[in-house]
Amino acid sequence: MVIPKAIQNLIESFERLPGVGPKTAQRLTFYLLHVPQEELNKFASSLQNLKESTVICSNCFMVDDKDPCGICADSQRDTSIICVVEQPLDVLALEKGKGYKGLYHVLHGKIDPLENIGPEEIYIPQLISRIINQKSKIREIILATNPTMEGEATAMYLRKELKNRDPKLKITRIGRGLPVGADLEYADDITLQRAMDGRSDY
């Protein structure tokens, strides 16, 4: 059977998404065939506006609809603490815990030599510049990269680079409330809070 081009194109588009295989892509496509056109139009509009209506914060590199983002612009946040995370989803996960009141820095990735991702390919130089420029104001850097091999390598690199520039800077690693190999975005609120509360010098 020859699949209509419009259906095949959408299946191929879904297959490019992370975690979506051929079968899931086909199910999603054929599901959308039964959705009312009005809902499809809303869906298409949301996709189209995704990048057009969002910006990356020039301070912390979180995704928001304004620059600076809502967290950086919040006068109630503790500006002396910066929590370094891999992805914007990690910020959302930590914010759900409601226990952390400092600022963030989103790397948008992790050091991964196998994928040819080095420090320059993610927002590490910007983090170092940010810390140097605000040296007198920053009291602590929390390294909250995921407890994977690449996340640990990224944390170790950051610790070394930051300590070389300021040996007195307090650097902590997020507590081990998270299982090794887990991602922040999938952890429950209590585990995240324990991980944040149990951070240690690094």
Short mmCIF file of the C-alpha atoms (twelve columns), coordinates in Angstrom:
data_MODEL
# 
_entry.id   MODEL 
# 
loop_
_atom_site.group_PDB 
_atom_site.id 
_atom_site.type_symbol 
_atom_site.label_atom_id 
_atom_site.label_alt_id 
_atom_site.label_comp_id 
_atom_site.label_asym_id 
_atom_site.label_seq_id 
_atom_site.Cartn_x 
_atom_site.Cartn_y 
_atom_site.Cartn_z 
_atom_site.pdbx_PDB_model_num 
ATOM 1   C CA . MET A 1   0.000   0.000  0.000  1 
ATOM 2   C CA . VAL A 2   1.250   3.459  -0.923 1 
ATOM 3   C CA . ILE A 3   0.962   5.861  2.023  1 
ATOM 4   C CA . PRO A 4   -0.245  9.360  1.048  1 
ATOM 5   C CA . LYS A 5   2.624   11.866 0.986  1 
ATOM 6   C CA . ALA A 6   1.059   14.138 3.654  1 
ATOM 7   C CA . ILE A 7   0.843   11.194 6.085  1 
ATOM 8   C CA . GLN A 8   4.351   9.961  5.295  1 
ATOM 9   C CA . ASN A 9   5.807   13.447 5.802  1 
ATOM 10  C CA . LEU A 10  4.211   13.764 9.244  1 
ATOM 11  C CA . ILE A 11  5.346   10.270 10.282 1 
ATOM 12  C CA . GLU A 12  8.916   11.187 9.308  1 
ATOM 13  C CA . SER A 13  8.655   14.453 11.251 1 
ATOM 14  C CA . PHE A 14  7.512   12.618 14.399 1 
ATOM 15  C CA . GLU A 15  10.333  10.072 13.996 1 
ATOM 16  C CA . ARG A 16  12.869  12.894 14.332 1 
ATOM 17  C CA . LEU A 17  11.646  13.614 17.858 1 
ATOM 18  C CA . PRO A 18  13.620  12.049 20.743 1 
ATOM 19  C CA . GLY A 19  12.126  8.810  22.036 1 
ATOM 20  C CA . VAL A 20  9.659   8.447  19.154 1 
ATOM 21  C CA . GLY A 21  10.105  5.311  17.053 1 
ATOM 22  C CA . PRO A 22  8.414   4.380  13.764 1 
ATOM 23  C CA . LYS A 23  5.404   2.690  15.404 1 
ATOM 24  C CA . THR A 24  4.713   5.592  17.773 1 
ATOM 25  C CA . ALA A 25  5.133   8.059  14.898 1 
ATOM 26  C CA . GLN A 26  2.531   6.158  12.890 1 
ATOM 27  C CA . ARG A 27  0.099   6.002  15.837 1 
ATOM 28  C CA . LEU A 28  0.412   9.737  16.477 1 
ATOM 29  C CA . THR A 29  -0.097  10.578 12.817 1 
ATOM 30  C CA . PHE A 30  -3.203  8.425  12.406 1 
ATOM 31  C CA . TYR A 31  -4.569  9.727  15.714 1 
ATOM 32  C CA . LEU A 32  -4.284  13.286 14.402 1 
ATOM 33  C CA . LEU A 33  -6.303  12.309 11.323 1 
ATOM 34  C CA . HIS A 34  -9.331  11.924 13.625 1 
ATOM 35  C CA . VAL A 35  -8.800  15.219 15.473 1 
ATOM 36  C CA . PRO A 36  -11.159 18.067 14.431 1 
ATOM 37  C CA . GLN A 37  -9.541  20.555 12.041 1 
ATOM 38  C CA . GLU A 38  -9.939  23.379 14.584 1 
ATOM 39  C CA . GLU A 39  -7.827  21.467 17.115 1 
ATOM 40  C CA . LEU A 40  -5.243  20.676 14.432 1 
ATOM 41  C CA . ASN A 41  -5.036  24.375 13.580 1 
ATOM 42  C CA . LYS A 42  -4.392  25.220 17.255 1 
ATOM 43  C CA . PHE A 43  -1.748  22.494 17.420 1 
ATOM 44  C CA . ALA A 44  -0.058  23.785 14.254 1 
ATOM 45  C CA . SER A 45  -0.187  27.364 15.569 1 
ATOM 46  C CA . SER A 46  1.410   26.303 18.868 1 
ATOM 47  C CA . LEU A 47  4.227   24.612 16.964 1 
ATOM 48  C CA . GLN A 48  4.748   27.612 14.729 1 
ATOM 49  C CA . ASN A 49  4.860   30.028 17.669 1 
ATOM 50  C CA . LEU A 50  7.153   27.821 19.777 1 
ATOM 51  C CA . LYS A 51  10.370  29.502 18.673 1 
ATOM 52  C CA . GLU A 52  8.870   32.772 17.458 1 
ATOM 53  C CA . SER A 53  7.368   33.564 20.884 1 
ATOM 54  C CA . THR A 54  10.230  32.421 23.122 1 
ATOM 55  C CA . VAL A 55  13.685  33.803 23.853 1 
ATOM 56  C CA . ILE A 56  16.734  32.594 25.730 1 
ATOM 57  C CA . CYS A 57  17.527  34.710 28.790 1 
ATOM 58  C CA . SER A 58  20.783  36.592 28.193 1 
ATOM 59  C CA . ASN A 59  21.721  36.146 31.860 1 
ATOM 60  C CA . CYS A 60  20.972  32.514 32.780 1 
ATOM 61  C CA . PHE A 61  19.999  31.029 29.360 1 
ATOM 62  C CA . MET A 62  16.627  29.765 30.573 1 
ATOM 63  C CA . VAL A 63  13.846  29.739 27.961 1 
ATOM 64  C CA . ASP A 64  11.088  32.301 28.573 1 
ATOM 65  C CA . ASP A 65  8.912   34.758 26.695 1 
ATOM 66  C CA . LYS A 66  10.949  37.735 27.918 1 
ATOM 67  C CA . ASP A 67  14.568  38.709 28.581 1 
ATOM 68  C CA . PRO A 68  15.582  38.706 31.382 1 
ATOM 69  C CA . CYS A 69  13.508  35.671 32.342 1 
ATOM 70  C CA . GLY A 70  11.016  35.682 35.200 1 
ATOM 71  C CA . ILE A 71  13.477  34.093 37.629 1 
ATOM 72  C CA . CYS A 72  16.333  36.526 36.912 1 
ATOM 73  C CA . ALA A 73  13.909  39.476 37.113 1 
ATOM 74  C CA . ASP A 74  12.461  38.347 40.469 1 
ATOM 75  C CA . SER A 75  13.776  40.677 43.184 1 
ATOM 76  C CA . GLN A 76  12.935  38.072 45.853 1 
ATOM 77  C CA . ARG A 77  15.541  35.582 44.570 1 
ATOM 78  C CA . ASP A 78  18.891  35.154 46.315 1 
ATOM 79  C CA . THR A 79  21.366  36.501 43.747 1 
ATOM 80  C CA . SER A 80  24.382  35.182 45.686 1 
ATOM 81  C CA . ILE A 81  23.683  31.530 44.725 1 
ATOM 82  C CA . ILE A 82  23.741  30.097 41.206 1 
ATOM 83  C CA . CYS A 83  22.540  26.564 40.488 1 
ATOM 84  C CA . VAL A 84  24.047  25.130 37.300 1 
ATOM 85  C CA . VAL A 85  21.842  22.665 35.398 1 
ATOM 86  C CA . GLU A 86  22.019  20.910 32.041 1 
ATOM 87  C CA . GLN A 87  18.616  21.747 30.544 1 
ATOM 88  C CA . PRO A 88  15.636  24.130 30.995 1 
ATOM 89  C CA . LEU A 89  13.529  21.118 32.069 1 
ATOM 90  C CA . ASP A 90  15.845  20.754 35.092 1 
ATOM 91  C CA . VAL A 91  14.952  24.298 36.187 1 
ATOM 92  C CA . LEU A 92  11.247  23.453 35.973 1 
ATOM 93  C CA . ALA A 93  11.827  20.302 38.045 1 
ATOM 94  C CA . LEU A 94  13.750  22.152 40.776 1 
ATOM 95  C CA . GLU A 95  11.229  24.995 40.864 1 
ATOM 96  C CA . LYS A 96  8.438   22.486 41.541 1 
ATOM 97  C CA . GLY A 97  10.218  21.583 44.788 1 
ATOM 98  C CA . LYS A 98  9.782   25.209 45.983 1 
ATOM 99  C CA . GLY A 99  12.818  24.926 48.266 1 
ATOM 100 C CA . TYR A 100 15.452  26.693 46.181 1 
ATOM 101 C CA . LYS A 101 15.352  30.492 45.993 1 
ATOM 102 C CA . GLY A 102 18.593  31.323 44.191 1 
ATOM 103 C CA . LEU A 103 19.337  31.875 40.505 1 
ATOM 104 C CA . TYR A 104 20.174  29.389 37.740 1 
ATOM 105 C CA . HIS A 105 22.543  28.912 34.845 1 
ATOM 106 C CA . VAL A 106 21.383  26.558 32.079 1 
ATOM 107 C CA . LEU A 107 24.187  24.905 30.102 1 
ATOM 108 C CA . HIS A 108 21.919  23.481 27.364 1 
ATOM 109 C CA . GLY A 109 23.897  20.266 27.345 1 
ATOM 110 C CA . LYS A 110 26.841  18.497 28.945 1 
ATOM 111 C CA . ILE A 111 30.421  17.733 28.021 1 
ATOM 112 C CA . ASP A 112 30.342  14.598 25.878 1 
ATOM 113 C CA . PRO A 113 33.490  13.843 23.844 1 
ATOM 114 C CA . LEU A 114 31.793  10.933 22.052 1 
ATOM 115 C CA . GLU A 115 29.278  13.394 20.597 1 
ATOM 116 C CA . ASN A 116 31.980  16.042 19.989 1 
ATOM 117 C CA . ILE A 117 30.467  18.313 22.640 1 
ATOM 118 C CA . GLY A 118 33.130  20.245 24.511 1 
ATOM 119 C CA . PRO A 119 32.914  23.184 26.949 1 
ATOM 120 C CA . GLU A 120 32.707  25.689 24.081 1 
ATOM 121 C CA . GLU A 121 29.627  24.004 22.579 1 
ATOM 122 C CA . ILE A 122 27.495  24.664 25.682 1 
ATOM 123 C CA . TYR A 123 27.108  27.734 27.900 1 
ATOM 124 C CA . ILE A 124 30.190  27.126 30.075 1 
ATOM 125 C CA . PRO A 125 32.223  30.179 28.915 1 
ATOM 126 C CA . GLN A 126 29.199  32.378 29.666 1 
ATOM 127 C CA . LEU A 127 28.941  30.890 33.167 1 
ATOM 128 C CA . ILE A 128 32.604  31.600 33.888 1 
ATOM 129 C CA . SER A 129 32.250  35.178 32.585 1 
ATOM 130 C CA . ARG A 130 29.122  35.670 34.672 1 
ATOM 131 C CA . ILE A 131 30.889  34.535 37.830 1 
ATOM 132 C CA . ILE A 132 33.994  36.637 37.139 1 
ATOM 133 C CA . ASN A 133 31.864  39.749 36.475 1 
ATOM 134 C CA . GLN A 134 29.837  39.254 39.683 1 
ATOM 135 C CA . LYS A 135 32.653  37.827 41.810 1 
ATOM 136 C CA . SER A 136 31.939  39.945 44.890 1 
ATOM 137 C CA . LYS A 137 28.219  39.085 44.863 1 
ATOM 138 C CA . ILE A 138 28.358  35.301 44.419 1 
ATOM 139 C CA . ARG A 139 28.568  33.186 47.569 1 
ATOM 140 C CA . GLU A 140 27.952  29.671 46.217 1 
ATOM 141 C CA . ILE A 141 27.795  27.711 42.970 1 
ATOM 142 C CA . ILE A 142 25.665  24.555 43.072 1 
ATOM 143 C CA . LEU A 143 26.609  22.011 40.408 1 
ATOM 144 C CA . ALA A 144 23.330  20.235 39.657 1 
ATOM 145 C CA . THR A 145 24.268  18.405 36.481 1 
ATOM 146 C CA . ASN A 146 22.715  14.950 36.193 1 
ATOM 147 C CA . PRO A 147 24.496  12.054 37.967 1 
ATOM 148 C CA . THR A 148 25.515  10.381 34.699 1 
ATOM 149 C CA . MET A 149 29.074  9.892  33.443 1 
ATOM 150 C CA . GLU A 150 28.780  12.989 31.242 1 
ATOM 151 C CA . GLY A 151 27.086  14.997 33.993 1 
ATOM 152 C CA . GLU A 152 29.833  14.099 36.464 1 
ATOM 153 C CA . ALA A 153 32.519  14.955 33.900 1 
ATOM 154 C CA . THR A 154 30.869  18.337 33.331 1 
ATOM 155 C CA . ALA A 155 30.702  19.005 37.088 1 
ATOM 156 C CA . MET A 156 34.366  18.052 37.532 1 
ATOM 157 C CA . TYR A 157 35.413  20.323 34.672 1 
ATOM 158 C CA . LEU A 158 33.419  23.241 36.100 1 
ATOM 159 C CA . ARG A 159 34.829  22.736 39.585 1 
ATOM 160 C CA . LYS A 160 38.390  22.770 38.265 1 
ATOM 161 C CA . GLU A 161 37.861  25.845 36.077 1 
ATOM 162 C CA . LEU A 162 36.072  27.822 38.783 1 
ATOM 163 C CA . LYS A 163 38.547  26.926 41.541 1 
ATOM 164 C CA . ASN A 164 41.447  27.938 39.283 1 
ATOM 165 C CA . ARG A 165 39.913  31.386 38.954 1 
ATOM 166 C CA . ASP A 166 38.764  31.777 42.557 1 
ATOM 167 C CA . PRO A 167 40.050  29.212 45.105 1 
ATOM 168 C CA . LYS A 168 37.809  30.725 47.809 1 
ATOM 169 C CA . LEU A 169 34.565  30.305 45.865 1 
ATOM 170 C CA . LYS A 170 32.193  27.855 47.551 1 
ATOM 171 C CA . ILE A 171 31.277  25.087 45.113 1 
ATOM 172 C CA . THR A 172 28.773  22.397 46.092 1 
ATOM 173 C CA . ARG A 173 27.447  19.346 44.282 1 
ATOM 174 C CA . ILE A 174 23.756  18.490 44.431 1 
ATOM 175 C CA . GLY A 175 23.071  15.841 47.086 1 
ATOM 176 C CA . ARG A 176 22.782  12.171 46.254 1 
ATOM 177 C CA . GLY A 177 19.040  11.987 46.666 1 
ATOM 178 C CA . LEU A 178 18.950  11.127 42.968 1 
ATOM 179 C CA . PRO A 179 19.781  7.643  41.721 1 
ATOM 180 C CA . VAL A 180 22.810  7.330  39.455 1 
ATOM 181 C CA . GLY A 181 21.764  7.487  35.815 1 
ATOM 182 C CA . ALA A 182 18.543  9.402  36.543 1 
ATOM 183 C CA . ASP A 183 17.541  12.753 35.026 1 
ATOM 184 C CA . LEU A 184 16.295  15.661 37.147 1 
ATOM 185 C CA . GLU A 185 13.127  16.101 35.100 1 
ATOM 186 C CA . TYR A 186 11.843  12.626 36.096 1 
ATOM 187 C CA . ALA A 187 12.502  12.909 39.839 1 
ATOM 188 C CA . ASP A 188 9.692   13.520 42.341 1 
ATOM 189 C CA . ASP A 189 9.485   16.709 44.422 1 
ATOM 190 C CA . ILE A 190 10.643  15.132 47.717 1 
ATOM 191 C CA . THR A 191 13.682  13.490 46.136 1 
ATOM 192 C CA . LEU A 192 14.642  16.784 44.498 1 
ATOM 193 C CA . GLN A 193 14.263  18.661 47.781 1 
ATOM 194 C CA . ARG A 194 16.427  16.123 49.640 1 
ATOM 195 C CA . ALA A 195 19.002  16.308 46.878 1 
ATOM 196 C CA . MET A 196 19.110  20.099 47.168 1 
ATOM 197 C CA . ASP A 197 19.181  20.086 50.976 1 
ATOM 198 C CA . GLY A 198 21.890  17.397 51.058 1 
ATOM 199 C CA . ARG A 199 24.342  19.123 48.727 1 
ATOM 200 C CA . SER A 200 27.961  18.999 49.833 1 
ATOM 201 C CA . ASP A 201 31.254  20.746 49.155 1 
ATOM 202 C CA . TYR A 202 32.691  19.660 45.832 1 
# 
